[in-house]
C-alpha cells in the first residue's frame, strides 16, 4: 500500500471521527436548549450532560468542527488535479454529442 493511500485513509478517518463528534454534540445541543446567558438567574447555564459541562461540550463541538473543516480543505488540496480533470471531462461531454472512448483522457487518482 502506498504512502498516499495511507495518508488518504488516515485523513478520511480523522474527518469521519470529527464529523461524528460534531454531529453528536450538535444533536445534544438541539435537544437540550441553548443554555442562555452566562450567569444571572439562568438555571440551565451550568447544566451537565453525561457528567460533562455545557462549556466543555461547546468546546468539543467547536474544535471538532474546525478539525473537520481543515481535514476537508486538505482532502480537496490533495485531490485538486482529479477534481479539475473530472470537471473538464463532464463539461466537455455535455457539449459534445458524440460519445467519448472510455479510457480516453482518464483522470488518475494518483
Secondary structure, 3 states (H helix, E strand, C coil): CCHHHHHHHHHHHHHHHHHHHHHHHHHHHHHHCCCCCCCCCCCCCCCEECCEEHHHHHHHHHHHHHHHHHHHHHHHHHCHHHHHHHHHHHHHHHHCCCCCCCCCCCCCCC
